[in-house]
Amino acid sequence: MDTPERDQQLWLITAATVVGVLMLVAAVVVAVAVQQAPGPHALEMSLTTPWRR
């Protein structure tokens, strides 16, 4: 039988793992986006272009 303390520890570990994985994925996405961007204003242009129509 699992005790509530152990169950809470498992939930904390699971949450920490999920947050860590999400941070890693976000870091990779940002790195790829920065590498593919032709210039420093590429992200700004892509964000503002749809509203200029």
PyMOL commands that set and color helices and strands:
alter all, ss='L'
color gray80, all
select helices_A, chain A and resi 4-36+42-52
alter helices_A, ss='H'
color red, helices_A
deselect
rebuild
show_as cartoon
